[in-house]
Amino acid sequence: MAEKKKKFTTASGIPYAKHEDSMTVGPRGPVLLQDYVLHEKMAHFNRERIPERVVHAKGTGAFGTFRVTHDIAKYTRAKIFSRVGNECPMFIRFSTVGGEKGSADTERDPRGFAMKFYTEDGNWDLVGNNTPVFFIKDPKKFSDFIHTQKRNPKTNLKDPNMFWDFLSLNPESMHQVMILFSDRGTPYSYRHMNGYGSHTFSMINDKDERIWVKFHVKTRQGIKNFTGPEADEMRSKDPDWAQRDLVEAIEAGEFPKWDLRIQVMTEEQSRKFRWNPFDLSKVWPHGDYPLIDVGEIELNKVPENYFRDVEQAAFAPAHVVDGIGYSFDKMLQGRLLSYPDAHRYRLGVNYEQIPVNRPLNKVQNYERDGSMRVNENGGDQPNYYPNSFDGLEPDSRREPPMKLDSDLADWYDRNENDDDHYTQPGNLFRKVMTEQERKNTINNFVGHMKDIYGPKRSDIINRQLGHFYKTDKELAMSVAKGLDFDFKP
């Protein structure tokens, strides 16, 4: 029996005869308005590009599996961690942060490391970066910070003045700046970098006991970075290098793997911690809070369609499952609102019905209608609660109450020890980096700061060198020498 030929159809499923030729009056035209296929093709083409993400615009992603290798039930009742050997499908999207859709993969920039776990209790999104800290600690600063990483509103050019002016006026950025201008700021590929939840989250066990937790995702491929010159060379040679590297590795069966680990801190320990444990510009020292093994991640499937699964993937730190919760981290609290709001703007109010964002378990609530509602929309069931018909009721599980340290609401500009912006980045420079890595970091600072210009140049450089000096004297004086700048501490 001959195979039935496939035919072109409109989006309504109606077959049509001419895909390449418009209907015209005579062979020379004009074109007739009634050629609906022409209009459908052009109208859809005009709308193929959805708004670019404001941050994390360029990225890649893959599907895979998470498997539990160690028992952490004493910390959390989350079903995903309920037994050793438990497996969960997942999706990870890697990205640059400040870069635009057409930017190069090897730009000096943090890297997004967003993970979606399709658990039996719904989707858990662990939305982090390849660094354990961030530039700022208060969400009110976020839009201002991102503006400085984008383009000058007058020239439409990337502007080193904007970049360094903001950072030099916000010394809390020093830890992340130190990481960004080390070779870790230019990872070799997405496969060769770690990921971090960065924020402090909480875990709740079956006794309703809460502990604070940080998530770490450690690459099994080994850390590998470009130097600044190597990254610049790859930018011109292959701007899509990281995308290509991930796709080709998975297609060749070289499935990248990471180990999921956690740090835990009790509420009592958090009150005695030297710094604010919810400060996103700080880390918890591993010597005091060692890493605990949890499970392994493997990416093994490239999405069949990039736009469908990668471009439309939507992650939100607000998406946590029972047994995992939030904390007092100010930046986390701000992201709980802003991420879902960004998705509703970019993808529509029903963005969680898109296949890559859709949970495995059945969604049951009274949210109805809205643009691009593509499921059964609740059918003939009631759209209000309480009602006498559907038997739907709230879950009996809930988090234990959080104990607050104060009953005063105010606009606090600092917490205890928040002015210590220099101890941790100083230790990173002196104790963690090798001599060659320190040299590379200094050269990277010099290479970027030399482009600061205009009448405020000396003020900006002097202010940033002051932060460097408080971090490490050798760092400050070496950068000043490289800039040929007369710095007097």
C-alpha positions as CSV (number, residue, x, y, z in Angstrom):
1,M,0.0,0.0,0.0
2,A,1.4,3.4,-1.0
3,E,2.2,5.7,1.8
4,K,-0.3,8.5,2.1
5,K,1.2,11.8,1.1
6,K,1.3,14.6,3.7
7,K,-0.4,17.8,2.7
8,F,0.1,21.4,3.7
9,T,-2.7,22.8,5.8
10,T,-3.6,26.1,7.4
11,A,-3.5,26.5,11.2
12,S,-7.2,25.5,11.0
13,G,-6.2,22.2,9.4
14,I,-7.6,23.0,6.0
15,P,-5.4,21.6,3.1
16,Y,-4.4,24.1,0.5
17,A,-2.8,23.9,-3.0
18,K,-0.3,26.8,-3.4
19,H,2.4,27.3,-0.8
20,E,4.8,29.4,-2.8
21,D,2.7,31.3,-5.3
22,S,0.4,34.2,-4.4
23,M,-3.0,34.6,-6.0
24,T,-2.8,37.4,-8.5
25,V,-4.8,39.0,-11.3
26,G,-2.9,37.7,-14.2
27,P,0.8,36.6,-14.0
28,R,2.0,40.1,-13.2
29,G,-0.5,40.9,-10.4
30,P,-1.7,42.7,-8.4
31,V,-2.1,40.3,-5.4
32,L,-5.6,39.5,-4.3
33,L,-6.7,40.2,-0.7
34,Q,-8.5,36.9,-0.6
35,D,-5.3,34.8,-0.6
36,Y,-5.7,33.8,3.0
37,V,-2.7,31.5,3.0
38,L,-0.4,34.4,2.1
39,H,-1.8,36.5,5.0
40,E,-1.6,33.7,7.5
41,K,2.0,33.0,6.6
42,M,3.0,36.7,6.8
43,A,1.0,37.4,9.9
44,H,2.4,34.5,11.8
45,F,6.0,35.4,10.6
46,N,5.5,38.9,11.9
47,R,4.8,37.4,15.3
48,E,7.4,34.7,15.5
49,R,9.6,36.6,18.0
50,I,8.2,37.0,21.5
51,P,9.8,39.6,23.7
52,E,13.4,38.9,24.6
53,R,14.1,38.2,28.2
54,V,15.3,41.3,29.9
55,V,18.0,39.2,31.5
56,H,19.2,35.7,30.6
57,A,18.2,36.4,27.0
58,K,20.6,34.0,25.3
59,G,20.8,30.5,26.4
60,T,20.5,26.8,25.7
61,G,18.9,23.9,27.5
62,A,18.4,20.1,27.7
63,F,16.2,17.5,29.4
64,G,17.5,15.0,31.8
65,T,17.1,13.1,35.0
66,F,17.7,13.7,38.7
67,R,18.4,10.6,40.9
68,V,18.7,10.6,44.7
69,T,21.9,9.0,45.9
70,H,21.8,9.9,49.6
71,D,19.1,10.0,52.3
72,I,18.3,13.6,53.5
73,A,14.9,12.7,54.9
74,K,15.9,14.1,58.3
75,Y,16.0,17.5,56.7
76,T,13.1,17.5,54.3
77,R,9.8,15.7,53.7
78,A,9.8,16.6,50.0
79,K,8.7,13.5,48.1
80,I,11.4,14.0,45.5
81,F,14.0,13.1,48.2
82,S,11.8,10.4,49.9
83,R,14.1,7.4,49.1
84,V,17.5,6.7,47.7
85,G,17.2,5.7,44.0
86,N,14.2,7.9,43.4
87,E,14.3,9.5,39.9
88,C,12.7,12.7,38.6
89,P,12.6,14.1,35.1
90,M,14.0,17.6,34.8
91,F,15.0,20.4,32.4
92,I,17.9,22.8,32.7
93,R,18.4,26.1,30.9
94,F,21.9,27.7,30.9
95,S,22.3,31.3,29.9
96,T,24.4,34.5,30.0
97,V,22.8,37.1,32.3
98,G,23.4,40.6,30.9
99,G,23.9,39.6,27.3
100,E,21.3,40.0,24.5
101,K,19.9,37.3,22.3
102,G,22.6,37.8,19.7
103,S,25.5,38.2,22.1
104,A,28.5,35.8,22.3
105,D,28.5,32.8,24.6
106,T,31.9,33.7,25.9
107,E,31.2,37.2,27.1
108,R,32.4,38.1,30.6
109,D,29.2,37.6,32.5
110,P,27.7,35.4,35.1
111,R,25.9,32.3,33.8
112,G,22.3,31.4,34.5
113,F,21.8,27.8,35.8
114,A,18.0,27.3,36.0
115,M,16.6,23.9,36.9
116,K,13.1,22.6,36.7
117,F,12.3,19.3,38.5
118,Y,9.0,17.7,37.4
119,T,8.1,16.1,40.8
120,E,5.0,14.2,41.7
121,D,4.0,17.2,43.9
122,G,4.3,19.7,41.1
123,N,7.2,21.6,39.6
124,W,10.1,22.7,41.7
125,D,12.2,25.4,40.1
126,L,15.8,26.0,41.5
127,V,16.7,29.2,39.7
128,G,20.4,30.1,40.2
129,N,23.7,31.1,38.6
130,N,27.2,29.7,38.3
131,T,28.2,31.8,41.2
132,P,27.1,31.4,44.9
133,V,26.7,35.2,45.4
134,F,25.3,38.2,43.6
135,F,26.1,41.9,43.0
136,I,23.4,43.3,45.3
137,K,21.4,42.1,48.3
138,D,18.2,44.2,48.0
139,P,15.7,43.7,45.2
140,K,14.9,47.5,45.0
141,K,18.4,47.8,43.4
142,F,17.9,45.2,40.8
143,S,16.4,47.2,37.9
144,D,19.0,49.9,38.4
145,F,21.8,47.3,38.4
146,I,20.6,45.6,35.2
147,H,20.3,49.0,33.4
148,T,24.0,49.5,34.0
149,Q,24.8,46.2,32.4
150,K,22.8,47.1,29.3
151,R,23.1,49.9,26.8
152,N,23.5,53.7,27.4
153,P,20.1,55.3,26.7
154,K,21.7,58.0,24.6
155,T,24.5,56.2,22.6
156,N,22.9,52.7,22.7
157,L,26.4,51.4,23.4
158,K,27.6,49.2,26.3
159,D,29.1,51.8,28.7
160,P,32.0,51.1,31.1
161,N,31.1,54.3,33.0
162,M,27.6,53.1,33.9
163,F,29.1,49.7,34.8
164,W,31.8,50.9,37.2
165,D,29.9,53.9,38.5
166,F,27.2,51.7,39.9
167,L,29.5,49.0,41.2
168,S,31.8,51.5,42.9
169,L,28.8,53.1,44.6
170,N,27.7,49.7,45.9
171,P,30.5,48.0,47.7
172,E,28.4,45.0,48.5
173,S,29.1,44.0,44.9
174,M,32.8,43.4,45.6
175,H,32.5,39.6,46.2
176,Q,30.6,39.0,42.9
177,V,32.9,41.5,41.0
178,M,35.9,39.5,42.2
179,I,34.4,36.3,40.8
180,L,33.3,37.9,37.6
181,F,36.7,39.3,36.7
182,S,38.5,36.1,37.6
183,D,38.6,33.3,34.9
184,R,35.3,32.0,36.4
185,G,33.7,35.0,34.6
186,T,34.4,33.3,31.3
187,P,33.5,29.6,31.6
188,Y,34.8,27.3,28.9
189,S,31.3,25.7,28.5
190,Y,28.1,25.1,30.4
191,R,29.2,21.5,31.0
192,H,32.3,22.7,32.8
193,M,30.9,25.0,35.5
194,N,29.1,24.6,38.8
195,G,25.6,25.8,39.6
196,Y,24.2,27.4,42.8
197,G,20.8,28.1,44.1
198,S,22.7,31.1,45.6
199,H,19.8,32.2,47.9
200,T,19.2,30.7,51.3
201,F,16.1,28.5,51.2
202,S,14.5,26.4,53.9
203,M,13.7,22.7,54.3
204,I,10.9,21.2,56.5
205,N,10.9,17.6,57.7
206,D,8.0,15.4,58.7
207,K,8.3,16.7,62.3
208,D,7.7,20.2,61.1
209,E,11.3,21.2,61.9
210,R,12.8,23.9,59.7
211,I,16.5,24.3,58.7
212,W,18.1,26.8,56.4
213,V,19.7,25.4,53.2
214,K,21.9,26.3,50.3
215,F,22.0,24.3,47.1
216,H,25.2,23.5,45.2
217,V,25.4,21.7,41.8
218,K,29.0,20.4,41.2
219,T,30.1,19.5,37.7
220,R,31.6,16.1,37.2
221,Q,33.3,17.3,34.0
222,G,35.7,19.4,36.0
223,I,35.9,23.2,36.2
224,K,37.3,24.6,33.0
225,N,37.5,28.3,32.1
226,F,38.8,30.5,29.3
227,T,41.3,33.2,30.1
228,G,40.2,36.7,29.0
229,P,42.2,36.6,25.7
230,E,40.9,33.0,25.0
231,A,37.3,34.1,25.5
232,D,37.8,37.1,23.2
233,E,39.2,34.9,20.5
234,M,36.3,32.4,20.8
235,R,33.9,35.3,20.6
236,S,35.0,36.1,17.1
237,K,35.6,32.5,16.1
238,D,32.3,31.0,17.3
239,P,29.9,33.2,19.2
240,D,27.6,30.2,19.8
241,W,30.4,28.0,21.3
242,A,28.6,27.1,24.5
243,Q,25.4,26.2,22.7
244,R,27.3,24.1,20.2
245,D,29.3,22.4,22.9
246,L,26.3,21.2,24.9
247,V,24.3,20.0,21.9
248,E,27.2,18.2,20.3
249,A,28.2,16.5,23.6
250,I,24.7,15.2,24.2
251,E,24.1,14.1,20.6
252,A,27.4,12.2,20.8
253,G,26.2,10.4,24.0
254,E,28.6,12.2,26.2
255,F,25.9,13.1,28.8
256,P,27.1,15.8,31.2
257,K,26.5,15.1,34.9
258,W,26.5,17.1,38.1
259,D,26.2,16.3,41.8
260,L,23.5,18.0,43.8
261,R,24.7,18.9,47.3
262,I,23.4,21.0,50.2
263,Q,24.7,23.1,53.1
264,V,22.4,23.2,56.1
265,M,22.2,25.7,59.0
266,T,19.9,25.4,62.0
267,E,17.9,28.4,63.2
268,E,20.1,28.6,66.3
269,Q,23.3,28.6,64.2
270,S,21.8,31.3,62.0
271,R,21.5,33.6,65.0
272,K,25.2,33.1,65.8
273,F,26.5,33.3,62.3
274,R,29.1,36.1,61.8
275,W,27.2,37.6,58.9
276,N,23.6,37.8,58.0
277,P,22.9,34.2,56.7
278,F,20.3,35.6,54.2
279,D,22.7,38.0,52.6
280,L,23.1,37.1,48.9
281,S,26.6,38.7,48.7
282,K,28.0,36.2,51.3
283,V,28.7,32.5,51.3
284,W,28.6,30.0,54.2
285,P,32.2,28.8,54.7
286,H,32.4,25.1,53.8
287,G,34.6,24.4,56.8
288,D,31.7,25.4,59.2
289,Y,28.9,24.2,57.0
290,P,30.2,21.2,54.9
291,L,28.6,20.0,51.7
292,I,26.2,17.1,52.1
293,D,25.7,14.7,49.1
294,V,22.1,14.5,47.8
295,G,21.9,13.2,44.3
296,E,23.1,13.3,40.7
297,I,21.9,15.1,37.6
298,E,22.3,13.9,34.0
299,L,21.3,15.8,30.9
300,N,20.7,13.3,28.1
301,K,18.2,14.8,25.6
302,V,18.4,17.9,23.3
303,P,15.0,19.5,22.9
304,E,13.5,18.7,19.5
305,N,12.5,22.4,19.0
306,Y,14.5,25.2,20.6
307,F,11.7,27.8,20.6
308,R,9.1,25.4,22.1
309,D,11.2,24.2,25.0
310,V,14.2,26.6,25.6
311,E,12.8,30.0,24.5
312,Q,9.5,29.4,26.2
313,A,10.9,27.7,29.4
314,A,9.9,29.8,32.4
315,F,11.4,29.4,35.8
316,A,10.4,31.0,39.1
317,P,11.9,30.7,42.6
318,A,8.4,30.9,43.9
319,H,7.8,27.3,42.6
320,V,8.7,25.2,45.6
321,V,7.1,21.9,46.7
322,D,6.1,20.7,50.1
323,G,9.3,20.2,52.2
324,I,11.1,23.1,50.5
325,G,10.4,26.7,51.4
326,Y,11.6,30.3,51.4
327,S,13.7,32.3,53.7
328,F,14.2,36.0,54.8
329,D,16.7,36.5,51.9
330,K,15.6,40.0,50.5
331,M,16.6,39.2,47.0
332,L,14.7,35.9,47.1
333,Q,11.6,37.6,48.4
334,G,11.8,40.1,45.5
335,R,12.2,37.4,42.9
336,L,9.1,35.5,44.2
337,L,7.0,38.3,42.7
338,S,9.1,39.5,39.7
339,Y,9.8,36.2,37.9
340,P,6.2,35.0,37.5
341,D,5.3,38.5,36.5
342,A,7.9,38.6,33.8
343,H,6.6,35.3,32.4
344,R,3.0,36.6,32.3
345,Y,4.2,39.6,30.3
346,R,6.5,37.7,27.9
347,L,4.5,34.4,27.4
348,G,1.0,35.2,28.7
349,V,-1.0,34.5,31.8
350,N,-1.3,30.8,30.9
351,Y,2.5,30.3,30.4
352,E,2.4,27.2,32.7
353,Q,0.3,25.3,30.2
354,I,3.2,25.4,27.7
355,P,4.6,21.8,27.6
356,V,8.0,22.6,29.0
357,N,6.5,24.4,31.9
358,R,3.6,22.0,32.5
359,P,3.7,19.9,35.7
360,L,3.3,16.1,35.5
361,N,0.5,16.0,38.1
362,K,-3.0,17.3,37.4
363,V,-3.6,21.1,38.0
364,Q,-6.7,21.8,39.9
365,N,-7.8,25.4,40.8
366,Y,-10.3,28.0,39.8
367,E,-8.0,30.0,37.5
368,R,-9.9,30.3,34.2
369,D,-9.7,32.0,30.8
370,G,-7.0,34.5,29.7
371,S,-5.0,34.7,26.5
372,M,-3.9,31.4,25.0
373,R,-5.8,29.1,27.3
374,V,-5.1,25.8,25.6
375,N,-6.3,23.2,28.1
376,E,-9.9,22.2,29.0
377,N,-10.3,25.5,31.0
378,G,-12.0,23.6,33.8
379,G,-14.7,22.3,31.5
380,D,-18.2,22.5,33.1
381,Q,-16.8,22.5,36.7
382,P,-17.5,25.4,39.1
383,N,-15.0,28.3,39.0
384,Y,-15.6,29.4,42.6
385,Y,-14.9,28.1,46.1
386,P,-16.5,26.9,48.3
387,N,-19.0,25.0,46.2
388,S,-21.3,21.9,46.5
389,F,-20.2,20.1,43.4
390,D,-16.5,19.3,42.8
391,G,-15.2,18.2,46.2
392,L,-12.0,20.2,45.7
393,E,-10.3,21.2,49.0
394,P,-7.0,22.7,50.2
395,D,-4.1,20.4,51.0
396,S,-3.8,19.6,54.7
397,R,0.0,20.0,54.6
398,R,1.5,23.4,55.4
399,E,4.7,24.9,56.5
400,P,5.3,25.5,60.2
401,P,5.2,29.2,61.2
402,M,8.4,31.3,60.9
403,K,9.7,33.0,64.0
404,L,10.6,36.6,63.3
405,D,13.4,38.5,64.9
406,S,11.5,41.8,65.1
407,D,8.0,43.2,65.2
408,L,9.0,46.5,63.6
409,A,8.5,47.2,59.9
410,D,10.9,49.8,58.4
411,W,13.2,50.5,55.4
412,Y,16.3,49.0,56.8
413,D,19.4,49.8,54.8
414,R,21.6,47.3,56.6
415,N,21.7,44.4,58.9
416,E,24.2,43.4,61.5
417,N,27.7,43.0,59.9
418,D,26.3,44.0,56.5
419,D,29.1,46.5,56.1
420,D,31.7,43.8,55.8
421,H,32.0,43.6,52.1
422,Y,35.6,42.8,51.9
423,T,36.5,39.7,54.1
424,Q,35.1,37.1,51.8
425,P,36.3,38.5,48.5
426,G,39.7,39.1,50.1
427,N,39.9,35.5,51.2
428,L,38.9,34.4,47.7
429,F,41.7,36.4,46.1
430,R,44.4,35.5,48.6
431,K,43.6,31.9,49.6
432,V,41.5,30.3,46.8
433,M,43.0,31.7,43.6
434,T,46.4,30.5,42.4
435,E,49.1,33.0,41.6
436,Q,48.3,32.8,37.9
437,E,44.6,33.2,38.6
438,R,45.4,36.4,40.6
439,K,47.4,37.8,37.7
440,N,44.6,37.0,35.2
441,T,42.1,38.7,37.5
442,I,44.2,41.8,37.8
443,N,44.7,41.9,34.0
444,N,40.9,41.5,33.5
445,F,40.2,44.4,35.8
446,V,42.7,46.6,34.0
447,G,41.5,45.7,30.6
448,H,37.9,46.6,31.5
449,M,38.5,49.7,33.6
450,K,40.8,51.4,31.2
451,D,37.8,52.3,29.1
452,I,36.2,54.4,31.8
453,Y,36.1,57.9,30.3
454,G,35.0,61.5,30.8
455,P,35.2,64.1,33.6
456,K,34.1,61.5,36.2
457,R,36.8,59.0,35.2
458,S,39.1,59.7,38.2
459,D,36.3,59.7,40.7
460,I,35.0,56.3,39.5
461,I,38.4,54.6,39.3
462,N,39.5,56.0,42.7
463,R,36.3,54.9,44.4
464,Q,36.6,51.3,42.9
465,L,40.3,51.1,43.8
466,G,39.3,52.0,47.4
467,H,37.1,48.9,47.5
468,F,40.0,46.9,46.0
469,Y,42.3,48.2,48.7
470,K,40.0,47.2,51.5
471,T,39.7,43.8,49.9
472,D,43.5,43.3,49.2
473,K,46.2,45.9,49.1
474,E,48.2,44.0,46.4
475,L,45.1,43.8,44.2
476,A,44.4,47.6,44.5
477,M,48.0,48.7,43.8
478,S,48.4,46.2,40.9
479,V,45.3,47.5,39.2
480,A,46.3,51.1,39.8
481,K,49.7,50.4,38.2
482,G,48.1,48.7,35.2
483,L,45.9,51.7,34.7
484,D,48.8,54.1,35.3
485,F,46.6,55.8,37.9
486,D,47.9,57.8,40.8
487,F,46.1,56.0,43.7
488,K,46.7,57.2,47.2
489,P,44.9,55.0,49.7
